[in-house]
Amino acid sequence: MREIVLDTETTGLDPNKGDRLVEIGCIELLNRIPTGATFHAYLNPERDMPAEAFAIHGLSIEFLKTHKRFADVVDDFLAFIGDEAPLVIHNASFDHGFLCAELKRHNRALISRDRLVDTLALARRKHSAGPYNLDALCGKYGIDNSRRTKHGALLDAEILAEVYLELIGGRQAQLVLAENTGTRSKSVDGVAVVRARPAPLAPRLNDADRAAHAQFVASLGENAVWRNYQ
């Protein structure tokens, strides 16, 4: 199953009041394992950058003016997320609102709410007490977020992918699978990846063993139950 972990940065809190996207970061998961495929773009919002927003992500308007507008990257973005893959987002309604505002501005089809997997809602269901922000969840699960000195869409998506695995028990499920299948495994981003055995195991019984078993079953007599299961 393909999933996309997604995060955005913006100029503010409300796209209906003129706030715009300034960064999009996406991580591809396949069967809950990061594939290494990503989408990342800084965006020129074509407006000023409020001091409150700059304090959060550190993206100045001088820096963003050197990058493409949403209209210039929308095709690549839509191609990456596809039409059906679930979108894993922390506080999904926020990012979804900004993405849909940009898509509507450029007469593109909006992203269906049915695709959203809100990790904030997952955290609230799993843990009776907060806080539920990304840093707090990293602390709860022992995930290294020391690189996160400021918010950044791609980095936050990478961290959220780890948090998501913990919230759904995906990491434990992968490890149990590795232990129970008897196949060799390796670790990718802390998750056990099961590899198929290159060749079947050699038979443990030889011809002499089979002959001895057949002789034993024959010695049990005509009415022995075992004769029906040889």
PyMOL CGO cylinders between C-alpha atoms (Angstrom):
from pymol import cmd
from pymol.cgo import CYLINDER

trace = [
    CYLINDER, 0.00, 0.00, 0.00, 1.30, 3.43, -0.99, 0.3, 1, 1, 1, 1, 1, 1,
    CYLINDER, 1.30, 3.43, -0.99, 0.93, 6.34, 1.44, 0.3, 1, 1, 1, 1, 1, 1,
    CYLINDER, 0.93, 6.34, 1.44, 2.22, 9.91, 1.35, 0.3, 1, 1, 1, 1, 1, 1,
    CYLINDER, 2.22, 9.91, 1.35, 3.35, 11.68, 4.54, 0.3, 1, 1, 1, 1, 1, 1,
    CYLINDER, 3.35, 11.68, 4.54, 2.88, 15.41, 3.93, 0.3, 1, 1, 1, 1, 1, 1,
    CYLINDER, 2.88, 15.41, 3.93, 3.63, 18.70, 5.65, 0.3, 1, 1, 1, 1, 1, 1,
    CYLINDER, 3.63, 18.70, 5.65, 3.45, 22.37, 4.67, 0.3, 1, 1, 1, 1, 1, 1,
    CYLINDER, 3.45, 22.37, 4.67, 4.65, 25.76, 5.88, 0.3, 1, 1, 1, 1, 1, 1,
    CYLINDER, 4.65, 25.76, 5.88, 2.64, 28.92, 5.34, 0.3, 1, 1, 1, 1, 1, 1,
    CYLINDER, 2.64, 28.92, 5.34, 2.57, 32.68, 5.81, 0.3, 1, 1, 1, 1, 1, 1,
    CYLINDER, 2.57, 32.68, 5.81, -0.10, 32.40, 8.49, 0.3, 1, 1, 1, 1, 1, 1,
    CYLINDER, -0.10, 32.40, 8.49, -3.12, 30.51, 9.76, 0.3, 1, 1, 1, 1, 1, 1,
    CYLINDER, -3.12, 30.51, 9.76, -5.98, 31.28, 7.36, 0.3, 1, 1, 1, 1, 1, 1,
    CYLINDER, -5.98, 31.28, 7.36, -5.93, 30.84, 3.58, 0.3, 1, 1, 1, 1, 1, 1,
    CYLINDER, -5.93, 30.84, 3.58, -9.29, 32.64, 3.40, 0.3, 1, 1, 1, 1, 1, 1,
    CYLINDER, -9.29, 32.64, 3.40, -7.56, 35.81, 4.66, 0.3, 1, 1, 1, 1, 1, 1,
    CYLINDER, -7.56, 35.81, 4.66, -4.79, 35.75, 2.08, 0.3, 1, 1, 1, 1, 1, 1,
    CYLINDER, -4.79, 35.75, 2.08, -2.25, 33.46, 3.74, 0.3, 1, 1, 1, 1, 1, 1,
    CYLINDER, -2.25, 33.46, 3.74, -0.32, 31.28, 1.30, 0.3, 1, 1, 1, 1, 1, 1,
    CYLINDER, -0.32, 31.28, 1.30, 1.81, 28.15, 1.14, 0.3, 1, 1, 1, 1, 1, 1,
    CYLINDER, 1.81, 28.15, 1.14, 5.58, 28.69, 1.24, 0.3, 1, 1, 1, 1, 1, 1,
    CYLINDER, 5.58, 28.69, 1.24, 6.85, 25.09, 1.45, 0.3, 1, 1, 1, 1, 1, 1,
    CYLINDER, 6.85, 25.09, 1.45, 5.58, 21.57, 0.73, 0.3, 1, 1, 1, 1, 1, 1,
    CYLINDER, 5.58, 21.57, 0.73, 7.35, 18.36, 1.78, 0.3, 1, 1, 1, 1, 1, 1,
    CYLINDER, 7.35, 18.36, 1.78, 6.21, 14.81, 1.01, 0.3, 1, 1, 1, 1, 1, 1,
    CYLINDER, 6.21, 14.81, 1.01, 7.62, 11.37, 1.87, 0.3, 1, 1, 1, 1, 1, 1,
    CYLINDER, 7.62, 11.37, 1.87, 6.49, 8.21, 0.08, 0.3, 1, 1, 1, 1, 1, 1,
    CYLINDER, 6.49, 8.21, 0.08, 5.76, 5.07, 2.13, 0.3, 1, 1, 1, 1, 1, 1,
    CYLINDER, 5.76, 5.07, 2.13, 5.24, 1.67, 0.57, 0.3, 1, 1, 1, 1, 1, 1,
    CYLINDER, 5.24, 1.67, 0.57, 3.80, -0.90, 2.95, 0.3, 1, 1, 1, 1, 1, 1,
    CYLINDER, 3.80, -0.90, 2.95, 4.63, 1.53, 5.76, 0.3, 1, 1, 1, 1, 1, 1,
    CYLINDER, 4.63, 1.53, 5.76, 8.34, 1.73, 4.80, 0.3, 1, 1, 1, 1, 1, 1,
    CYLINDER, 8.34, 1.73, 4.80, 9.95, 4.91, 3.40, 0.3, 1, 1, 1, 1, 1, 1,
    CYLINDER, 9.95, 4.91, 3.40, 11.02, 4.30, -0.20, 0.3, 1, 1, 1, 1, 1, 1,
    CYLINDER, 11.02, 4.30, -0.20, 13.38, 7.27, -0.42, 0.3, 1, 1, 1, 1, 1, 1,
    CYLINDER, 13.38, 7.27, -0.42, 11.09, 9.04, -2.92, 0.3, 1, 1, 1, 1, 1, 1,
    CYLINDER, 11.09, 9.04, -2.92, 10.25, 12.60, -1.89, 0.3, 1, 1, 1, 1, 1, 1,
    CYLINDER, 10.25, 12.60, -1.89, 8.67, 15.78, -3.19, 0.3, 1, 1, 1, 1, 1, 1,
    CYLINDER, 8.67, 15.78, -3.19, 9.91, 19.11, -1.87, 0.3, 1, 1, 1, 1, 1, 1,
    CYLINDER, 9.91, 19.11, -1.87, 9.38, 22.69, -2.98, 0.3, 1, 1, 1, 1, 1, 1,
    CYLINDER, 9.38, 22.69, -2.98, 9.84, 26.17, -1.56, 0.3, 1, 1, 1, 1, 1, 1,
    CYLINDER, 9.84, 26.17, -1.56, 7.18, 28.49, -2.94, 0.3, 1, 1, 1, 1, 1, 1,
    CYLINDER, 7.18, 28.49, -2.94, 7.05, 32.19, -3.71, 0.3, 1, 1, 1, 1, 1, 1,
    CYLINDER, 7.05, 32.19, -3.71, 3.84, 33.31, -1.94, 0.3, 1, 1, 1, 1, 1, 1,
    CYLINDER, 3.84, 33.31, -1.94, 3.75, 36.61, -3.87, 0.3, 1, 1, 1, 1, 1, 1,
    CYLINDER, 3.75, 36.61, -3.87, 3.11, 38.53, -0.64, 0.3, 1, 1, 1, 1, 1, 1,
    CYLINDER, 3.11, 38.53, -0.64, 4.92, 39.60, 2.52, 0.3, 1, 1, 1, 1, 1, 1,
    CYLINDER, 4.92, 39.60, 2.52, 6.04, 37.32, 5.34, 0.3, 1, 1, 1, 1, 1, 1,
    CYLINDER, 6.04, 37.32, 5.34, 4.56, 38.16, 8.76, 0.3, 1, 1, 1, 1, 1, 1,
    CYLINDER, 4.56, 38.16, 8.76, 7.09, 38.17, 11.60, 0.3, 1, 1, 1, 1, 1, 1,
    CYLINDER, 7.09, 38.17, 11.60, 5.11, 35.51, 13.50, 0.3, 1, 1, 1, 1, 1, 1,
    CYLINDER, 5.11, 35.51, 13.50, 5.34, 33.06, 10.61, 0.3, 1, 1, 1, 1, 1, 1,
    CYLINDER, 5.34, 33.06, 10.61, 9.03, 33.83, 9.99, 0.3, 1, 1, 1, 1, 1, 1,
    CYLINDER, 9.03, 33.83, 9.99, 9.78, 33.04, 13.64, 0.3, 1, 1, 1, 1, 1, 1,
    CYLINDER, 9.78, 33.04, 13.64, 8.31, 29.56, 13.15, 0.3, 1, 1, 1, 1, 1, 1,
    CYLINDER, 8.31, 29.56, 13.15, 9.96, 28.44, 9.91, 0.3, 1, 1, 1, 1, 1, 1,
    CYLINDER, 9.96, 28.44, 9.91, 12.67, 31.03, 9.20, 0.3, 1, 1, 1, 1, 1, 1,
    CYLINDER, 12.67, 31.03, 9.20, 11.73, 31.44, 5.53, 0.3, 1, 1, 1, 1, 1, 1,
    CYLINDER, 11.73, 31.44, 5.53, 12.16, 35.06, 4.50, 0.3, 1, 1, 1, 1, 1, 1,
    CYLINDER, 12.16, 35.06, 4.50, 10.37, 36.64, 1.59, 0.3, 1, 1, 1, 1, 1, 1,
    CYLINDER, 10.37, 36.64, 1.59, 13.78, 37.54, 0.11, 0.3, 1, 1, 1, 1, 1, 1,
    CYLINDER, 13.78, 37.54, 0.11, 14.64, 33.83, 0.03, 0.3, 1, 1, 1, 1, 1, 1,
    CYLINDER, 14.64, 33.83, 0.03, 11.24, 32.72, -1.26, 0.3, 1, 1, 1, 1, 1, 1,
    CYLINDER, 11.24, 32.72, -1.26, 11.21, 35.27, -4.10, 0.3, 1, 1, 1, 1, 1, 1,
    CYLINDER, 11.21, 35.27, -4.10, 13.97, 33.23, -5.75, 0.3, 1, 1, 1, 1, 1, 1,
    CYLINDER, 13.97, 33.23, -5.75, 11.74, 30.14, -5.95, 0.3, 1, 1, 1, 1, 1, 1,
    CYLINDER, 11.74, 30.14, -5.95, 8.83, 29.03, -8.10, 0.3, 1, 1, 1, 1, 1, 1,
    CYLINDER, 8.83, 29.03, -8.10, 5.18, 29.80, -7.48, 0.3, 1, 1, 1, 1, 1, 1,
    CYLINDER, 5.18, 29.80, -7.48, 2.64, 27.09, -6.66, 0.3, 1, 1, 1, 1, 1, 1,
    CYLINDER, 2.64, 27.09, -6.66, 1.38, 27.26, -10.24, 0.3, 1, 1, 1, 1, 1, 1,
    CYLINDER, 1.38, 27.26, -10.24, 4.83, 26.26, -11.46, 0.3, 1, 1, 1, 1, 1, 1,
    CYLINDER, 4.83, 26.26, -11.46, 5.04, 23.08, -9.34, 0.3, 1, 1, 1, 1, 1, 1,
    CYLINDER, 5.04, 23.08, -9.34, 1.39, 22.00, -9.10, 0.3, 1, 1, 1, 1, 1, 1,
    CYLINDER, 1.39, 22.00, -9.10, 1.66, 19.38, -11.86, 0.3, 1, 1, 1, 1, 1, 1,
    CYLINDER, 1.66, 19.38, -11.86, 4.70, 17.73, -10.27, 0.3, 1, 1, 1, 1, 1, 1,
    CYLINDER, 4.70, 17.73, -10.27, 3.04, 17.85, -6.84, 0.3, 1, 1, 1, 1, 1, 1,
    CYLINDER, 3.04, 17.85, -6.84, -0.20, 16.24, -8.05, 0.3, 1, 1, 1, 1, 1, 1,
    CYLINDER, -0.20, 16.24, -8.05, 1.74, 13.59, -9.97, 0.3, 1, 1, 1, 1, 1, 1,
    CYLINDER, 1.74, 13.59, -9.97, 3.67, 12.69, -6.82, 0.3, 1, 1, 1, 1, 1, 1,
    CYLINDER, 3.67, 12.69, -6.82, 0.67, 12.34, -4.50, 0.3, 1, 1, 1, 1, 1, 1,
    CYLINDER, 0.67, 12.34, -4.50, -1.42, 10.57, -7.16, 0.3, 1, 1, 1, 1, 1, 1,
    CYLINDER, -1.42, 10.57, -7.16, -5.18, 10.13, -7.05, 0.3, 1, 1, 1, 1, 1, 1,
    CYLINDER, -5.18, 10.13, -7.05, -5.68, 7.49, -4.37, 0.3, 1, 1, 1, 1, 1, 1,
    CYLINDER, -5.68, 7.49, -4.37, -2.78, 7.27, -1.91, 0.3, 1, 1, 1, 1, 1, 1,
    CYLINDER, -2.78, 7.27, -1.91, -3.78, 8.23, 1.66, 0.3, 1, 1, 1, 1, 1, 1,
    CYLINDER, -3.78, 8.23, 1.66, -2.22, 11.51, 2.81, 0.3, 1, 1, 1, 1, 1, 1,
    CYLINDER, -2.22, 11.51, 2.81, -0.76, 11.26, 6.32, 0.3, 1, 1, 1, 1, 1, 1,
    CYLINDER, -0.76, 11.26, 6.32, -0.77, 14.75, 7.89, 0.3, 1, 1, 1, 1, 1, 1,
    CYLINDER, -0.77, 14.75, 7.89, -0.53, 16.10, 11.43, 0.3, 1, 1, 1, 1, 1, 1,
    CYLINDER, -0.53, 16.10, 11.43, -3.56, 18.34, 12.03, 0.3, 1, 1, 1, 1, 1, 1,
    CYLINDER, -3.56, 18.34, 12.03, -4.71, 17.47, 8.53, 0.3, 1, 1, 1, 1, 1, 1,
    CYLINDER, -4.71, 17.47, 8.53, -7.48, 20.06, 8.24, 0.3, 1, 1, 1, 1, 1, 1,
    CYLINDER, -7.48, 20.06, 8.24, -4.91, 22.87, 8.38, 0.3, 1, 1, 1, 1, 1, 1,
    CYLINDER, -4.91, 22.87, 8.38, -2.70, 21.65, 5.52, 0.3, 1, 1, 1, 1, 1, 1,
    CYLINDER, -2.70, 21.65, 5.52, -5.70, 20.39, 3.55, 0.3, 1, 1, 1, 1, 1, 1,
    CYLINDER, -5.70, 20.39, 3.55, -7.30, 23.85, 3.72, 0.3, 1, 1, 1, 1, 1, 1,
    CYLINDER, -7.30, 23.85, 3.72, -4.20, 25.55, 2.35, 0.3, 1, 1, 1, 1, 1, 1,
    CYLINDER, -4.20, 25.55, 2.35, -3.66, 22.96, -0.39, 0.3, 1, 1, 1, 1, 1, 1,
    CYLINDER, -3.66, 22.96, -0.39, -7.28, 23.19, -1.52, 0.3, 1, 1, 1, 1, 1, 1,
    CYLINDER, -7.28, 23.19, -1.52, -7.12, 26.99, -1.53, 0.3, 1, 1, 1, 1, 1, 1,
    CYLINDER, -7.12, 26.99, -1.53, -4.10, 26.88, -3.83, 0.3, 1, 1, 1, 1, 1, 1,
    CYLINDER, -4.10, 26.88, -3.83, -5.66, 24.24, -6.08, 0.3, 1, 1, 1, 1, 1, 1,
    CYLINDER, -5.66, 24.24, -6.08, -8.90, 26.22, -6.30, 0.3, 1, 1, 1, 1, 1, 1,
    CYLINDER, -8.90, 26.22, -6.30, -6.94, 29.36, -7.17, 0.3, 1, 1, 1, 1, 1, 1,
    CYLINDER, -6.94, 29.36, -7.17, -5.57, 27.53, -10.20, 0.3, 1, 1, 1, 1, 1, 1,
    CYLINDER, -5.57, 27.53, -10.20, -8.78, 25.74, -11.19, 0.3, 1, 1, 1, 1, 1, 1,
    CYLINDER, -8.78, 25.74, -11.19, -7.56, 22.28, -10.17, 0.3, 1, 1, 1, 1, 1, 1,
    CYLINDER, -7.56, 22.28, -10.17, -9.59, 19.49, -8.61, 0.3, 1, 1, 1, 1, 1, 1,
    CYLINDER, -9.59, 19.49, -8.61, -9.55, 19.62, -4.83, 0.3, 1, 1, 1, 1, 1, 1,
    CYLINDER, -9.55, 19.62, -4.83, -8.10, 16.85, -2.66, 0.3, 1, 1, 1, 1, 1, 1,
    CYLINDER, -8.10, 16.85, -2.66, -10.82, 14.67, -1.16, 0.3, 1, 1, 1, 1, 1, 1,
    CYLINDER, -10.82, 14.67, -1.16, -11.08, 14.62, 2.64, 0.3, 1, 1, 1, 1, 1, 1,
    CYLINDER, -11.08, 14.62, 2.64, -11.49, 10.84, 2.37, 0.3, 1, 1, 1, 1, 1, 1,
    CYLINDER, -11.49, 10.84, 2.37, -7.77, 10.59, 1.61, 0.3, 1, 1, 1, 1, 1, 1,
    CYLINDER, -7.77, 10.59, 1.61, -6.69, 12.27, 4.84, 0.3, 1, 1, 1, 1, 1, 1,
    CYLINDER, -6.69, 12.27, 4.84, -5.10, 10.34, 7.73, 0.3, 1, 1, 1, 1, 1, 1,
    CYLINDER, -5.10, 10.34, 7.73, -4.82, 12.78, 10.63, 0.3, 1, 1, 1, 1, 1, 1,
    CYLINDER, -4.82, 12.78, 10.63, -2.04, 11.76, 13.01, 0.3, 1, 1, 1, 1, 1, 1,
    CYLINDER, -2.04, 11.76, 13.01, -3.26, 14.35, 15.52, 0.3, 1, 1, 1, 1, 1, 1,
    CYLINDER, -3.26, 14.35, 15.52, -6.56, 12.48, 15.75, 0.3, 1, 1, 1, 1, 1, 1,
    CYLINDER, -6.56, 12.48, 15.75, -4.67, 9.16, 15.98, 0.3, 1, 1, 1, 1, 1, 1,
    CYLINDER, -4.67, 9.16, 15.98, -2.56, 10.50, 18.85, 0.3, 1, 1, 1, 1, 1, 1,
    CYLINDER, -2.56, 10.50, 18.85, -5.61, 11.74, 20.74, 0.3, 1, 1, 1, 1, 1, 1,
    CYLINDER, -5.61, 11.74, 20.74, -7.30, 8.36, 20.40, 0.3, 1, 1, 1, 1, 1, 1,
    CYLINDER, -7.30, 8.36, 20.40, -4.22, 6.42, 21.47, 0.3, 1, 1, 1, 1, 1, 1,
    CYLINDER, -4.22, 6.42, 21.47, -3.09, 8.60, 24.39, 0.3, 1, 1, 1, 1, 1, 1,
    CYLINDER, -3.09, 8.60, 24.39, -5.44, 9.95, 27.02, 0.3, 1, 1, 1, 1, 1, 1,
    CYLINDER, -5.44, 9.95, 27.02, -3.17, 12.87, 27.92, 0.3, 1, 1, 1, 1, 1, 1,
    CYLINDER, -3.17, 12.87, 27.92, -1.41, 15.40, 25.71, 0.3, 1, 1, 1, 1, 1, 1,
    CYLINDER, -1.41, 15.40, 25.71, 0.36, 17.37, 24.52, 0.3, 1, 1, 1, 1, 1, 1,
    CYLINDER, 0.36, 17.37, 24.52, -0.01, 16.05, 20.97, 0.3, 1, 1, 1, 1, 1, 1,
    CYLINDER, -0.01, 16.05, 20.97, 2.34, 18.25, 18.97, 0.3, 1, 1, 1, 1, 1, 1,
    CYLINDER, 2.34, 18.25, 18.97, 5.11, 16.67, 16.91, 0.3, 1, 1, 1, 1, 1, 1,
    CYLINDER, 5.11, 16.67, 16.91, 7.89, 17.44, 19.38, 0.3, 1, 1, 1, 1, 1, 1,
    CYLINDER, 7.89, 17.44, 19.38, 5.91, 15.95, 22.27, 0.3, 1, 1, 1, 1, 1, 1,
    CYLINDER, 5.91, 15.95, 22.27, 5.18, 12.77, 20.30, 0.3, 1, 1, 1, 1, 1, 1,
    CYLINDER, 5.18, 12.77, 20.30, 8.86, 12.46, 19.38, 0.3, 1, 1, 1, 1, 1, 1,
    CYLINDER, 8.86, 12.46, 19.38, 9.69, 12.63, 23.09, 0.3, 1, 1, 1, 1, 1, 1,
    CYLINDER, 9.69, 12.63, 23.09, 7.04, 10.02, 23.90, 0.3, 1, 1, 1, 1, 1, 1,
    CYLINDER, 7.04, 10.02, 23.90, 8.40, 7.55, 21.33, 0.3, 1, 1, 1, 1, 1, 1,
    CYLINDER, 8.40, 7.55, 21.33, 12.11, 8.31, 21.67, 0.3, 1, 1, 1, 1, 1, 1,
    CYLINDER, 12.11, 8.31, 21.67, 12.40, 9.70, 18.13, 0.3, 1, 1, 1, 1, 1, 1,
    CYLINDER, 12.40, 9.70, 18.13, 15.39, 11.98, 17.50, 0.3, 1, 1, 1, 1, 1, 1,
    CYLINDER, 15.39, 11.98, 17.50, 14.15, 15.43, 16.49, 0.3, 1, 1, 1, 1, 1, 1,
    CYLINDER, 14.15, 15.43, 16.49, 17.32, 17.34, 17.36, 0.3, 1, 1, 1, 1, 1, 1,
    CYLINDER, 17.32, 17.34, 17.36, 17.57, 18.60, 13.76, 0.3, 1, 1, 1, 1, 1, 1,
    CYLINDER, 17.57, 18.60, 13.76, 14.23, 20.38, 14.17, 0.3, 1, 1, 1, 1, 1, 1,
    CYLINDER, 14.23, 20.38, 14.17, 15.45, 23.78, 15.34, 0.3, 1, 1, 1, 1, 1, 1,
    CYLINDER, 15.45, 23.78, 15.34, 12.70, 25.37, 13.21, 0.3, 1, 1, 1, 1, 1, 1,
    CYLINDER, 12.70, 25.37, 13.21, 9.73, 23.98, 11.34, 0.3, 1, 1, 1, 1, 1, 1,
    CYLINDER, 9.73, 23.98, 11.34, 10.53, 22.67, 7.87, 0.3, 1, 1, 1, 1, 1, 1,
    CYLINDER, 10.53, 22.67, 7.87, 8.09, 20.80, 5.65, 0.3, 1, 1, 1, 1, 1, 1,
    CYLINDER, 8.09, 20.80, 5.65, 10.35, 18.01, 4.40, 0.3, 1, 1, 1, 1, 1, 1,
    CYLINDER, 10.35, 18.01, 4.40, 12.11, 17.44, 7.73, 0.3, 1, 1, 1, 1, 1, 1,
    CYLINDER, 12.11, 17.44, 7.73, 8.78, 17.47, 9.57, 0.3, 1, 1, 1, 1, 1, 1,
    CYLINDER, 8.78, 17.47, 9.57, 7.36, 14.96, 7.08, 0.3, 1, 1, 1, 1, 1, 1,
    CYLINDER, 7.36, 14.96, 7.08, 10.34, 12.67, 7.70, 0.3, 1, 1, 1, 1, 1, 1,
    CYLINDER, 10.34, 12.67, 7.70, 9.83, 12.89, 11.47, 0.3, 1, 1, 1, 1, 1, 1,
    CYLINDER, 9.83, 12.89, 11.47, 6.07, 12.46, 11.12, 0.3, 1, 1, 1, 1, 1, 1,
    CYLINDER, 6.07, 12.46, 11.12, 6.61, 9.25, 9.14, 0.3, 1, 1, 1, 1, 1, 1,
    CYLINDER, 6.61, 9.25, 9.14, 8.38, 7.79, 12.19, 0.3, 1, 1, 1, 1, 1, 1,
    CYLINDER, 8.38, 7.79, 12.19, 5.69, 9.04, 14.56, 0.3, 1, 1, 1, 1, 1, 1,
    CYLINDER, 5.69, 9.04, 14.56, 2.99, 7.59, 12.30, 0.3, 1, 1, 1, 1, 1, 1,
    CYLINDER, 2.99, 7.59, 12.30, 4.57, 4.15, 12.44, 0.3, 1, 1, 1, 1, 1, 1,
    CYLINDER, 4.57, 4.15, 12.44, 4.55, 4.30, 16.22, 0.3, 1, 1, 1, 1, 1, 1,
    CYLINDER, 4.55, 4.30, 16.22, 0.94, 5.48, 16.39, 0.3, 1, 1, 1, 1, 1, 1,
    CYLINDER, 0.94, 5.48, 16.39, -0.36, 2.61, 14.26, 0.3, 1, 1, 1, 1, 1, 1,
    CYLINDER, -0.36, 2.61, 14.26, 1.97, -0.02, 15.68, 0.3, 1, 1, 1, 1, 1, 1,
    CYLINDER, 1.97, -0.02, 15.68, 3.53, -0.50, 12.25, 0.3, 1, 1, 1, 1, 1, 1,
    CYLINDER, 3.53, -0.50, 12.25, 7.08, -0.71, 13.57, 0.3, 1, 1, 1, 1, 1, 1,
    CYLINDER, 7.08, -0.71, 13.57, 6.20, -3.51, 15.99, 0.3, 1, 1, 1, 1, 1, 1,
    CYLINDER, 6.20, -3.51, 15.99, 4.24, -5.34, 13.32, 0.3, 1, 1, 1, 1, 1, 1,
    CYLINDER, 4.24, -5.34, 13.32, 7.22, -5.31, 10.96, 0.3, 1, 1, 1, 1, 1, 1,
    CYLINDER, 7.22, -5.31, 10.96, 9.53, -6.62, 13.70, 0.3, 1, 1, 1, 1, 1, 1,
    CYLINDER, 9.53, -6.62, 13.70, 7.14, -9.44, 14.61, 0.3, 1, 1, 1, 1, 1, 1,
    CYLINDER, 7.14, -9.44, 14.61, 6.89, -10.40, 10.95, 0.3, 1, 1, 1, 1, 1, 1,
    CYLINDER, 6.89, -10.40, 10.95, 10.65, -10.56, 10.70, 0.3, 1, 1, 1, 1, 1, 1,
    CYLINDER, 10.65, -10.56, 10.70, 10.86, -12.82, 13.74, 0.3, 1, 1, 1, 1, 1, 1,
    CYLINDER, 10.86, -12.82, 13.74, 8.09, -15.19, 12.73, 0.3, 1, 1, 1, 1, 1, 1,
    CYLINDER, 8.09, -15.19, 12.73, 8.71, -15.79, 9.03, 0.3, 1, 1, 1, 1, 1, 1,
    CYLINDER, 8.71, -15.79, 9.03, 12.17, -17.30, 9.38, 0.3, 1, 1, 1, 1, 1, 1,
    CYLINDER, 12.17, -17.30, 9.38, 13.46, -15.09, 6.58, 0.3, 1, 1, 1, 1, 1, 1,
    CYLINDER, 13.46, -15.09, 6.58, 16.45, -12.83, 6.86, 0.3, 1, 1, 1, 1, 1, 1,
    CYLINDER, 16.45, -12.83, 6.86, 15.79, -9.16, 7.56, 0.3, 1, 1, 1, 1, 1, 1,
    CYLINDER, 15.79, -9.16, 7.56, 17.60, -5.86, 7.54, 0.3, 1, 1, 1, 1, 1, 1,
    CYLINDER, 17.60, -5.86, 7.54, 16.80, -2.53, 9.18, 0.3, 1, 1, 1, 1, 1, 1,
    CYLINDER, 16.80, -2.53, 9.18, 15.69, 0.49, 7.13, 0.3, 1, 1, 1, 1, 1, 1,
    CYLINDER, 15.69, 0.49, 7.13, 15.07, 3.65, 9.16, 0.3, 1, 1, 1, 1, 1, 1,
    CYLINDER, 15.07, 3.65, 9.16, 14.66, 1.51, 12.25, 0.3, 1, 1, 1, 1, 1, 1,
    CYLINDER, 14.66, 1.51, 12.25, 12.04, -0.79, 10.70, 0.3, 1, 1, 1, 1, 1, 1,
    CYLINDER, 12.04, -0.79, 10.70, 12.73, -4.44, 9.96, 0.3, 1, 1, 1, 1, 1, 1,
    CYLINDER, 12.73, -4.44, 9.96, 12.34, -5.20, 6.26, 0.3, 1, 1, 1, 1, 1, 1,
    CYLINDER, 12.34, -5.20, 6.26, 11.69, -8.84, 5.46, 0.3, 1, 1, 1, 1, 1, 1,
    CYLINDER, 11.69, -8.84, 5.46, 13.57, -10.29, 2.50, 0.3, 1, 1, 1, 1, 1, 1,
    CYLINDER, 13.57, -10.29, 2.50, 12.53, -13.45, 0.71, 0.3, 1, 1, 1, 1, 1, 1,
    CYLINDER, 12.53, -13.45, 0.71, 14.80, -16.47, 1.22, 0.3, 1, 1, 1, 1, 1, 1,
    CYLINDER, 14.80, -16.47, 1.22, 16.84, -16.97, -1.97, 0.3, 1, 1, 1, 1, 1, 1,
    CYLINDER, 16.84, -16.97, -1.97, 16.28, -20.76, -1.95, 0.3, 1, 1, 1, 1, 1, 1,
    CYLINDER, 16.28, -20.76, -1.95, 14.10, -23.22, -0.02, 0.3, 1, 1, 1, 1, 1, 1,
    CYLINDER, 14.10, -23.22, -0.02, 15.60, -24.90, 3.03, 0.3, 1, 1, 1, 1, 1, 1,
    CYLINDER, 15.60, -24.90, 3.03, 17.08, -28.33, 2.39, 0.3, 1, 1, 1, 1, 1, 1,
    CYLINDER, 17.08, -28.33, 2.39, 14.76, -31.24, 3.36, 0.3, 1, 1, 1, 1, 1, 1,
    CYLINDER, 14.76, -31.24, 3.36, 15.38, -32.46, 6.91, 0.3, 1, 1, 1, 1, 1, 1,
    CYLINDER, 15.38, -32.46, 6.91, 14.30, -36.06, 6.24, 0.3, 1, 1, 1, 1, 1, 1,
    CYLINDER, 14.30, -36.06, 6.24, 16.26, -38.51, 4.12, 0.3, 1, 1, 1, 1, 1, 1,
    CYLINDER, 16.26, -38.51, 4.12, 15.03, -41.71, 2.44, 0.3, 1, 1, 1, 1, 1, 1,
    CYLINDER, 15.03, -41.71, 2.44, 16.04, -43.84, 5.44, 0.3, 1, 1, 1, 1, 1, 1,
    CYLINDER, 16.04, -43.84, 5.44, 13.96, -41.64, 7.76, 0.3, 1, 1, 1, 1, 1, 1,
    CYLINDER, 13.96, -41.64, 7.76, 10.91, -41.94, 5.52, 0.3, 1, 1, 1, 1, 1, 1,
    CYLINDER, 10.91, -41.94, 5.52, 11.29, -45.72, 5.26, 0.3, 1, 1, 1, 1, 1, 1,
    CYLINDER, 11.29, -45.72, 5.26, 11.60, -46.07, 9.04, 0.3, 1, 1, 1, 1, 1, 1,
    CYLINDER, 11.60, -46.07, 9.04, 8.46, -43.97, 9.53, 0.3, 1, 1, 1, 1, 1, 1,
    CYLINDER, 8.46, -43.97, 9.53, 6.48, -46.06, 7.03, 0.3, 1, 1, 1, 1, 1, 1,
    CYLINDER, 6.48, -46.06, 7.03, 7.63, -49.28, 8.77, 0.3, 1, 1, 1, 1, 1, 1,
    CYLINDER, 7.63, -49.28, 8.77, 6.56, -47.89, 12.17, 0.3, 1, 1, 1, 1, 1, 1,
    CYLINDER, 6.56, -47.89, 12.17, 3.10, -46.90, 10.93, 0.3, 1, 1, 1, 1, 1, 1,
    CYLINDER, 3.10, -46.90, 10.93, 2.62, -50.34, 9.36, 0.3, 1, 1, 1, 1, 1, 1,
    CYLINDER, 2.62, -50.34, 9.36, 3.43, -51.98, 12.68, 0.3, 1, 1, 1, 1, 1, 1,
    CYLINDER, 3.43, -51.98, 12.68, 0.52, -50.22, 14.41, 0.3, 1, 1, 1, 1, 1, 1,
    CYLINDER, 0.52, -50.22, 14.41, -2.11, -52.51, 12.87, 0.3, 1, 1, 1, 1, 1, 1,
    CYLINDER, -2.11, -52.51, 12.87, -5.07, -52.03, 10.58, 0.3, 1, 1, 1, 1, 1, 1,
    CYLINDER, -5.07, -52.03, 10.58, -7.19, -49.99, 13.05, 0.3, 1, 1, 1, 1, 1, 1,
    CYLINDER, -7.19, -49.99, 13.05, -4.50, -47.53, 14.12, 0.3, 1, 1, 1, 1, 1, 1,
    CYLINDER, -4.50, -47.53, 14.12, -5.61, -43.91, 13.74, 0.3, 1, 1, 1, 1, 1, 1,
    CYLINDER, -5.61, -43.91, 13.74, -2.18, -42.88, 12.47, 0.3, 1, 1, 1, 1, 1, 1,
    CYLINDER, -2.18, -42.88, 12.47, -2.63, -44.95, 9.33, 0.3, 1, 1, 1, 1, 1, 1,
    CYLINDER, -2.63, -44.95, 9.33, -5.01, -42.28, 8.05, 0.3, 1, 1, 1, 1, 1, 1,
    CYLINDER, -5.01, -42.28, 8.05, -2.43, -39.49, 8.44, 0.3, 1, 1, 1, 1, 1, 1,
    CYLINDER, -2.43, -39.49, 8.44, 0.73, -40.96, 6.97, 0.3, 1, 1, 1, 1, 1, 1,
]
cmd.load_cgo(trace, "trace")
